[in-house]
Amino acid sequence: MSEVKNYNEVTEIAGKHLGKVGGDGYKDSYDPELLVAIPRSLNREAYGIEEGGLPFHGVDVWNAYEISALTNKGLPVSGMMKIVCPSDSTYHVESKSIKLYLNSFNMTRFGDSAEQCVMLLEETVAKDLSSKLETDVRVKMFTDETADSFSFQGYTKLGYLCDLDMLLFDTFHSDYKALKTINTHDNAKVYKIQSDLLRSNCRVTNQPDWGDVFIYMEDANEPDYDSLAKYIVSHRKVSHFHEEICEMIFTHFTNAYKPDKLMVACLYTRRGGIDINPIRASHPELLPEAFLDEEVRLRKTLRQ
């Protein structure tokens, strides 16, 4: 089963900081050694996704809401940090490790002013993550509400496309076979679907992760919306990383609906002061600029 593919290896890598209360790992002075990198290949192998020929473009956007440091005079500087990591990187960062790493700045002093502190924070985090993940990670720290923000527009909630109350949901372990079609390709049809039914669990800790999924398809087999709802709900007891869930949905939709163009974005709610928002698309032009541009904040949905 895909749920247990490479499970022990991933758990050993990701478990470096898990289950530790106080002391080791919980530091408030700068320590880049806290970061843990996980090979993306360990998550992708089960879905036939090969590193040399990825079937998608995309990024992972991490929003960190508990980021703070001190100026040289001890003035606390706080804000929200957006981190953009390309999906073609060899590694992604483990969520507990990046939380601990960002917390390690809490009593670290940077610069003679708040502006200098923010600039040095951005440069340091970008440098450390780029080095650890062997890719180009972009970082922006926001300290007010004036920055541009983005939200998906024109997507229809799945509950408006089918009667959810009438459906029987009895599978909770990622049943891709539930995906059904109604008609074959309709070249003129564009599907833009949103659902807040997504819940999965951390691959290592099994803690719940809640999210909204946005799906864009062109020239695809027409989906049976009842089956689509059942499929999304079927992840409710699946233990995967956020990035893996997004890539799994992308793969299953590619196989089931054979779209000429496909985009899947999973906007997860924050846990531990961080939310993770992976997006994957068959064509780069399907990626909203806001996901790629570290200067633009992602505006989250109601429950996020």
C-alpha positions, 0 to 999 in steps of 0.5 A: 500500500502507498501509505506505508511505502518507505515508512520506516526510512521516512520515520527515522529521518523525520523523527529526529525531534519528535517526542522531545519535551524541553531541552534538546531541540528547543532552543532560543538561539540561532541553530541551523543544525535543527533543520531536517531534510527529507528526500522527496523521492521517498514519498514519490516512489509509490506513485511512479513519480520519477525525479528526472521527469516530474509530471508537474511544476509547482512550489511549496509555500510555508507561512510561519506565523510565530517568527521573531528575533531581537535587534542588537538593543533587545527590541523584539521584531515579529511578523509572518514569514512566507517561504517558497520552495520549488517542488523540483528540489531533491528535498523538502523540509520536515515541519517540526524541524523548521518550527524549532529552527525558526524558534531558535531566532527568538533570542537571537540579535540581528541588526541595529534597527527593526528594518535591519533585523527583518532583512537579516532574518530573511537572508539567513533563513533563505541561505540556510534552507537553500543550503539544506534543501539544495535549491533556491528558497525564497523568503519574505517577512511581513510585519504589517497588513499592507502587502498584496494578498491572493485568494482563488476566485471563481471556484465552485464549492463541491457541496454545490455540485452534489448533495453531500448529505445524500452520500454514504462515506465509508472509506477513509484510506485514500480510495482512488478507485472511487473516482468515476467519470460521466462523459469523455473529454469535453474540449470546451469545459473547464472545471474549477472545484473547491472542497473543504472536506480534506483531512489527512494526518502527519505521516510520522506523528499521525496528528490531523491536518485540515485543508482546502483543496482547489482543482482546475482541469481543462479538456478532461473526462467529466468527473462524477462529483459524488465520487470526487467527494468520496475520494477527498473524504477517503484521505481522512485516515491517511498518514502522509506529508502535505506535499505527498497528499497534493502530488497523490491527488494530482496523480490520481486525477491525471489517471482518472480524468486524463485532463490536458491541463491540471492544477491541484493546490492544497491549502492547509490550516496552520498547526504549530504556528505554520501552514503548508500550501503545496501546489502542482500543475501540469503547465507552469502558466496554471500556477498563480503568480502569488504562489511563486512570488514571495512578496504576495501573501496567500489569503486563506479560507474562512476556517484557516 
